[in-house]
Structure formats: C-alpha cells, structure tokens
C-alpha cells in the first residue's frame, strides 16, 4: 500500500475517499459474518401481519425469506428500532458506550445531533463524536448542528457559521441539518439561517425543526422554509396543526421533557408522519429501556401495533435515508427478537447480521475513550453571588417557575427580603424560593443571578456543567454559601454534576467536554440515580430540569450567563421590578 499521506481536505477526491473507506469498513464487517438461517414469527410492518418465516442471512444482509414449515423458535422478529432525535451527550456517555447500552433494548440506530459538544468544542467536538461512533457496529445518523451558539444571548465555547455548516454537510457521515432552534431567524429571514438551510437543501439532506409553541401562520412560514420535523410539541392541538402542514411530528419522552402522554393520539390520525424519540435521556433512564418502551406504551394506549412499529422504524429510516433494514429481502439484517408484541422486551439484537446483544447484555466490551475538554480555572465565595438591590425592606423580583416533565417555565413576581442592599432568602419560606446562578465556564466573568421557585432543595445545592445549550455552569441553592461550594466543586472537577448537602459532597465527574463520563454506563447510571434520589427534590429529574433552565429558545423565563431572558419576547429582561411601595 502507498504510505504517502495525502492532504485532500475540502476536495471532491477526499469525499470520495471517505465514502470508499466507509464502504470498505462496512464490507469487512459484513463479510466476516457467517451465513445463518433463522426461524421465527416475523412482524411485517408494511403488510401489517405476523407470519412464521425462515430467513437466510449472508454477509450481513437478508438474502431469502420464505414461509416456515413446522414449529418456529421463540420470540417475534421486528425491525431494529431507531431513536428519531437524540443528543447522545445527554446520556452522559460517549457514542461507543451509548451503543453498548442501547442495543440491549433493541435500538440499532439513532438520529443524533452533536449540538451539545459542538457548543463546547466546535467542529473538534463533532469530529470526536464521529471518531468514537465509528468504533461500534451501530447506525449513528449524525447531523450538522445548525445553531452554534444557540443564540447570541449567551457565551458558548464555539461558533459554527454558515460556511462551516456548508463544508460539514458535504461529509458522507453527516446526514442532515440538525434542529433549527433559531425560529425567529427563520421567520424574519436571517441570511445566515437561510444560508445553512440552503446548503442542506442543495445536498438533498433533511432539515430538522425546533419550534416550541409555534402555531398558525408562523408555523406555516417556518415549515415553508424547508424545515421538515418538530420534536417540541407539548399539546395535541399544536401537533395536529403542524401535522396538517405536513411536518413530521417527533413524539418525545426524555428525562425532563415527557410529552408522550399528551401527544400519542396524533399517531392514530397521522401514523405516516410520526416518530418516537428521547431527545435527552439520562443514563438511569437509558439503562432501563429505550424506544422499545415507547412502542409498548403506544400499543397499550390502543395504537395499532404496526403503526407503533412504523413510528420507530420505517418513518425515521425513510425520512433520514438511514441504511438500516426493515426485514425485507435485500435489506441489511438489522432486527430484534422480542418476547411479544405487547411488552417488546428485547431477547436478541442484530445489526448487519452481527449478534450485538443477547438477553440484556451487549456482545461487545467497553472501549477506552478520549477526554477532550474546555474549562477555565475559577474559585468562588458567597460574596460572588450577591443580588444587590436599591429596595429597602422588600424587593419585587421575577422568579422562574419550572414544570416537572416539561422544558417550558412560567414567570412569577415575588416579594423578597432586602437587607443592607442585598436580597436574602429564608430557607423556611413556604414559597420554596432558591437562588439560581449561571457561570461562564469559558472566560472570566461574574455569575448571572436569578431566583427559582419549587425545586424543593431545602438546604441542599445542586450544580452541573450540563446546561443547554452553551453548557456553562448552572447552580441552584437556598444560600449563597451553598452556591459557592457547589460551583467550586464543578470547576475543580472540570465538569460534572454536584450535590452539596451540608458538609457532604457528591460529584459525578464528566471529563469529556464537561458533558460525558469515561466510566462504564452502569457506574454512571448508579451514581446519577443515587444523586437524584438524595437530592429529594420535587422533580423526577432535578439535574435534567436544572440543565434546561439555561435553554433560552424555550419559553418563558430562562437564565443565561449574561442575564435573565424572556423567551417570549426573545430579549433580556430585568430581574427586579421597581421596589415595592
């Protein structure tokens, strides 16, 4: 072989060589698989029937399928399941470890937006995800992040402009333009936004949407720009309105945003337009189940089993042009043997004919992983978190009110105690109001402060370097002293989740960009579950809820490292109102 190292970046020849290398790798993997014949009941999603079949698999593909005579083996074969929208980083696991868990539940692929790590490390973060993903037999369908940074109202670790987006989209292992969160830019004709969309359209690659609570003519204008999906619907009315426009509706059930219960009836009306996704699933959730859980819930709700399976297989595979098979002759042998068509517990999972999981265990071992990161050094004291005021006695302040199972928040106006020019909180206050701070992790800057109601922390503090979308450090506590302790613990670890309870400190380090762990999924999941339980908050996923309090495009009131933000008006707003008279 020629040992010369060719530098062909940005050229057509380089892209052709990349495609050839991927093809050669796929061929090497499939050619190493022995020929096999399976005898099972097979769920045919297209013809909506279950029949006993003999399936011949050779070199990773289904080469023949015929009726089976006599008894067949236990279980029912279904196509491999696809998560139609997920940020792998939110599992706190790198792609290679995520896949090791997901295949246990019958997931063979994901439509993955590397938006989180891109906001921290830029293009280098995307490259890391692609490198790590290639080490697994798993169908990672990565997109090019469209909004890095997500808004101009926060400090992020990187910027990816329209010229870079155009180059990234040309890569053969980038399949679509990820969620266009800048819906105001779409509605107002932002040239940079439309340049990114145009690049995807020119290559025939789909454009994902992100349009929370956008309805009527605004939704129609957003969709007409070439955006084809939305995973932010929270009401059935919103989903119906967007489906009538032809948008694909992704029904989300993650760790923080849980919209399945509200949206599942849309599948009865538009089975060809719906998909299932988790969006953001923490490790404890992933270890217990994945898309198979949503298929089972859909069937239990009364959705036809084949329509439910369509949402988890055919629809995402066809929309994103994923190479996964659908149990047809000529298809790649991506399939799952499940116990039945009610619970959908995975017995075995195959990808390209390779048995990758059996009876709850992956067939491949953990892999060592790189730990790229970006964190400044910082130490804080309680005085760094003072909220000063000109009010005397009482100060009127805007307070963020989160809602369990949703990304949206509300705004409340509360009267808070002011002493010597500083707003103080009382841990005994029945209103359960705490401090919230967001701290720039990239450059020296003072913390941005706000107030939050209803977390139920008591005297505890929680903090995280997972704070969508720029992933600065977010901290919540009832006292300024606890805020400082929690913030310092995150910065000392160069990223992670932190729980402070008096003198006790629990840290889950996330050395990969401050987002992901380099430890086994089981250890990460146990540590996360233990911390969540010990927080004792009123929310099912307090750390996930915390992480979305900095997500500015989601209404109503959020906090960035630059200040309090009104997502309804898409502008900063004041923390304090005029002093109470």
N, C-alpha and C positions, 0 to 999 in steps of 0.2 A: 504493500500500500504506500501511496505517496505520503511523506511526512511533512510536506510543506504546509504551513498554517496560513490559510487564505483569509484575508480580511475583506469580507464582502458585505459589510453592514449596509443596510438600506438598498441593496441591489436586488434585481429580479432573480439573479442567479442564486443569491443567498436564500431567498424564499423558496426557490425550487429545491435547493439542497436540504433545507429544513423539512420540507414535505417528504423528500426521499428518505431522510433519516428516520422520521416518524413511521413511515411505511415499512422500512426495513426492520425497525424495532417491533412493530406490530406483527409482521410476518414471522420474526424469530420467536416471538412469544406463542403465536398460534400454531406454528409448525412443530413446536416441541410438545404439543398436547396429543395424547394418544386418542385414537378413534374410540368412540363409545356409543352404545345404544341404551336409551332409557325407555322404560315402560311405565307410564303414569297416566292418570287423568290430566288432561290439558285444558286450561281455560283459554278459549279463543275469543279475544276481545272484539275482533271485527265481526264475527258471525254470532256472537253472544250465545255461546254454547260450551258445554264441558263434555269432552269425549275421551275415551281411552285411546292412547296413541303410543306407537313406537317411534322414537326419534333417533335418527342416526346423526352423530356429531363427528365431524372430521376437520382437523386444522382450525378449530375454533368456531366453525360455522355449522348450521343445520343443513345437512345435505339431502336428507329424506325424512318424510313424515308419513306414516300410514296407520290405518286402524289397527289396534292391538287385539289379538285374539286371546281369549282366556283372561286369567286374572292379571292385574297390574300391581305394581308396588304401591306402598302407602304414599299419601300426600297428593297434592294437586300442583301442577306446574303453572306458574303465571309468569308474564314478562318481568324482567328486572325493574325495580322501582326507581323513579327519578325525583329528586327534590328540585322543584322548578325555580327556586330562588333561595339562595343561602349565602351568608358570609361565613366561610369556613372559620375565619378568625374568631367568631363569637363562640365557637365550641371550646375556645382556649387551647385548641390542638392544631398542629400543623397539618397540611393535607394528608401526608403519609399516615399519620396516626388517626385522623378523622376517618379515613377509608377503612382502617383496621376495625373500627367500631361499627361504621355504617353497614358494612357487608353482612354483619351478624343479623341485621334486621331486614335483609333483602334489598337494600339500596345498592344499585350498581353504578349510579352516576348522579351528579349534581350540576345544576346551572349556578355557577359560583362567581360572585362579584368580589374581586380582591380590593374593594374600595377602602376597607379599614386600614390595611397595611400600606396601601398607596398613599393615604393621607399622612402616614408617619414617615415612610422611607421613599416615596415616589416610585419611579419606574423600577428601581432596585428592589422594592418590595414585591412588585408584580413578578419580577424575574425569580425571586426566591420562591414564591408560591408555585410557579410553573416548574422550577427545578425539582422541588420536593414532591410535587404531584406525579412527575414522570416516573418516580421510583415504584409506583404501585400499579397493579392491574385494576384500574378503576377509571370510569368515564368522567373525568373532570372537564366540564364545559365552562371554561373561564371567559369572562367578558373584559372589556376595557372600561375602567372607571370613567364616568363622564363628568364627575364633579369633584375634582381635587384642586383646591379645597371645596367643601360642600357649599359654603357661602363665603362672602367677603367679610363677614361679621365675626370671624374667629381667627385664631392663629393656628395654622397647621404646619406640619413638617415638610410639606412639599407642594408644588404646583405642577399640574399636567395640563398644558394648553392644547388648543385645537390642532396645532401642527404635530405635537407629540401623539395626540389621540389618533390622528390620521396614520402615523407610522405604526403605532401599536396594533391598530385594527388590521393592518396588512399581514400580520403574523398568522400562520396557519393554525396555531394553537390558541388564538383568540377568536371567539365565535360570535360575539355580539357586542353592542354598546350597552354598558350597564346602566342601571336606573338613572334617568334624567331627573334628579332631585330639584334642579333649578326650574321649577314650573313657572315662576314669574318671568324668567328669562325667555321661556318659550312663548308665553302669552304676549310679551312686549317686544318680541322679535330681536332678541340679543344676537348680534352677528357671531359671537364666539360660540354660543349654544348651537346655533343653526349650522355652523361650520362642522361641528362634531357630528351632528345628526346626518349631515350631507355625506360625510366620509363613510359612515356606516351604510347608508342607502346605496352609495355608489358601488360598494362591495357586496351588496345583497345580504348584509348582515342585519338581524333584527335590532330594534332599539327598545330597551326596557323603560317602563314608566315608573313614576313615583309621584302621585298626585293626591295627597290626602284631602278629603272633603271637597274636591273639585267637582262641580256639578254643572249641568246645563250647557250654556253656550261656551263657558270657559273650558269645560271638559272636552267639548267638540273641537274647539280650537287647538287644544293640547294634542288630541288624538290625530288631528289632520296634519300635524307637523311630521308625522311618520312614526309616532310612538305607538307601540302595539300591545303593551301589557300594563297592568296595575296590580300591586300587591298591598295597597294601603287602604282598601275599602274597609270601613268599620260598620256600615249598616247595609241591610239588604237593598234599601232604596238606592243607595249610592252604587252598589254593584250592578243592579238592574239598569240604571241609567247609563253606566259605562259599557255594559254588555250590549245594549241597544245600539251603541255607536260602533260595535264590532271589536271592542277591546277585549283581550284575553284577561280573565279575572283569576288572579292567583289567590287562593284561599290560604291564609297564613295562620299557623298555630306554632308560635315560638315560646320562648321562656318568658318574655314580657308581654308581647302583643299576641293575644289569643282571640282570633276573630272567627274561628270555625263555627261556633255555636250560632253566631249572628248570620253567617253567610251561606251555610251549607245548602239551603233551599235553592240557591241560584243554580246548582248542578241539575236540579230537576227541570229547569227551564232552558239552560244553555250547556248541556253536557259536552259539546264540542269546543266550548270556549274556556272551560275551567281547568285549573291545575292546582295541585297541592304543594305547599312549601312551608318551611320553618322560618326562613329569613334569619333569625338569630336564636340559636338553640345552645344553651349552656351545657357543659359536659354531663351533668347529672341527668338531664333530660335525654340526651343522645344515648347514654348507656342503657336506658330503659326501653327505648323504642324510637322509631323514626317515621318515615312515610307510611309504613305498614299500619301504624296506629291510626293515622288519619283515614286510610282506606277502610279499616274496621269500623271506625266511628261513622263514616258515611253510610256504610251498609246498615248499621244499627239504626240510623236515622230514617231508613226507608229508601235510600237511593239504590237503584238497580246496581247489582254487583259489577256488571260490565261497564256501566257508566263511571262508577267509582274507580275501577281499574284504569279506565281511559284517562281520567284526570291525572293518574300517577305514572302513566306510561306513554300512550300514543300521543296525547296532546303536547307534552313538553318535547318529546323526541322529534315530532314533526315540525313544531314551531321553531325550535332552535337547531334543527338539522343535526341532531346528535346521532352518532353512529351506532347507538345501542339497538339490539334486536328486539323483535316483537313476536317471537315464537312462530316464525314462518320459514318455509324452505328458502334457503339463501341468506337468511338473516344471521348475524353474529349470535352465538349461543350465550346470550345474557338472560338468565332466568332464575326463578326462585321456586323451590319446593316448599309449599306452605302446608300447614296442618289441615286447614279447611278454608272455606270462603266466608267465614264469619269473623274469626279472630286474626287470621293472616299471620300467625306466628311462623317465622322462617325456620325451616329444618335445614335446608342447604341452599347455597347461593353459588351460581356460576357466572363468570364474566369471560367472554370469548372462549367458552368451553372449559375454562380452568375452574376447578372447585376452590372457591376462595373462602368459604365459611361453611361450617357444619355444626349443627346442634349448639348454636350460641357461641361458637369460637371461630375466630378468623384462622385461616390456614397459613397466614404469613406472620412473621415476627415483627416486633418493633424495630425501627431503624434509628440510628443516631441522627441528630438534626442540627443544622446551623442555628446560631442565635444572633442574628443582626438586630441592632437596637439603636435608639437615639434618645438620650436623657441627659439633661443638664444636672449639675450638682446644685443642691439647694437645701437650706435648713430654715425652718420657720419657728416663730414663737407665737404665743397667743396674741400679742400686740399686732401681728401682721393681719389679723382677721377682725379688727375693729370696724364696725359700721358707724361712722360718725354722723351726727345729726345736729341741726340747729334748733330742733324742737326741745321744749322743756316739759318734763313730766311724761307726756305721751307723744309718740310719733306714729303717723299713719303710713303704712308700708304695703306695697304689693307683695303678695305671698303666692308661691307656686303650689298648686294642689294636684298631685298626681293621682291617677286612677289605676287600680290593680287590673292587669291584663290588657292595658292599652298604652299606646305611646303618647296619646294626647294628654294634655293637662288643662286645668282650669286656673283662673285667677281669682284670688280673694283679696279684700282690703281688710287689714287687721290693725288694731291699735296696740302698739308695743311700748314697753317702758324705756324711757330715755333718762340716763343718769350721767351728769358731767360731760355731755356732748357725745355719748356713746349709747347705742341701742343695746339693751341687755335682755336676755331671755330667762325665763323661770322654768326649770325642769318640772315643777309641779303644776304648771299651767295645763288645764284640761284640754286646751285647744291643740296641744301637741305640735308646737311650732319649734323648728330647729333652724340652725344656720346651714346654708349651702354655699360652698365655695368651688370655683373652677380656677385652676392654676396652670399657667402656661408651662408646659414641660420642655419647650424647645429653647426659649431665651428668657433672660431675667425680666420679670415683670411682677407687679403686686397681684395678689389674688383678687378675682372678681367675687363680689359677695351678693347673696340674696337670702330669702327666707323660704322655708318649705313647711307645709302642714300635713300631718297624718302619717309620717313614716313609722312612728311607734318605736323610736330608738331608745327612749328613756335616757340613761346616762351614757350610752354607748356611742361609738363613732364608726362610720364605715367610709372607705375610700377606695378609689380604683383608678388605674391608668387606662381603663377601657371606658371611654366617654365619647360616644358617637357625635360627630364624625371625625373630628380632628384629634381626638384621643389625648387631650390634655388631662390633668388630674382633677377628678371631682371628689369632693369630700362633704359629708353631712354629719353634724353632731349638734348636741344641745349646748355645748360650751365651746368657747374659743380655745381653751387648753386642749380639749379632746381633738379639735380640728387640727391643731398643730402636731400633735402626736401621730395622728393618722396620716397626715400629709408627709411628714418626715419619713415614716415607715415605707411609703410608696417610693419616694425618691431614693432612699437608701437601697431598696431592692432593685432599682432601675426598672420599675414596673411591676404591677401585681394588684391583687385585691387585699384589703386590710380590714380587720375588725379590731377595734380597741374597746376593751371592757375594763375600766379601771386601770390597774397595773398590768393586766393581761393583754398580750398582743398576739394575734393570729395573722400570718401572712401567707398568701398563695402567690409565690413568685411567677412572673410571666416574662421571662428573659427574651423571648422572641418579639421584638418591637414593642414590648410592654403589653402585648395582646395575647400571646400564646405561650404555653408551657413546653418544656423539653422533656417532661416526665411522662410515664405511661398514663393513658386515659383513665384507668381505674383509680390511680392515685389522685389525679387531678379532680375526678368526679367526686371521690370521697371527701377530699379536702374542701371542695366547693360546697358540697351538701352539708358538711359539718358546720362550716362557717355560716351558711344560710340559716341553719337551724338555731345556731347560737345567737344570731342577730335578734331573733324573736320578734321581728317587725311584723307589721300588719299586712305586708305584701308577700305574695308567694315567692317572688324572685326579687328580693330587695336590691341585690347588686345589679341585676339587669335593669330594674327600674331606675336606679341611680345613674346608670350609664346613658340612659336616654334623656336625662334632664338637660343635657347639653346639645340635643339634636334640634337645631334651630328651625329646619323646614317644617317641623310638626307643631301645630297649634297646641296650646295658645301661648303660654308663657314659658320660656326656657332661659338658661343662663350660659353664656359663652365666657371665655377668659377675658373678653373685652367689656362685658356688662350684661344687664338684663335685657332680654329680647322678646318683643311681641311678634310672634309668627303670623298673627292675623294681618297685621299691618306691614310685616316684613321690615321692621326697623327697631332700633334700640328704644327702650322706654326707661323712665326714671324708677328707681327702687322706692323712693319715698314720695309721698304726696305732700301738700302743704301741711304744716304742723296743725294738729287738732286744736281748735279754739276752746 
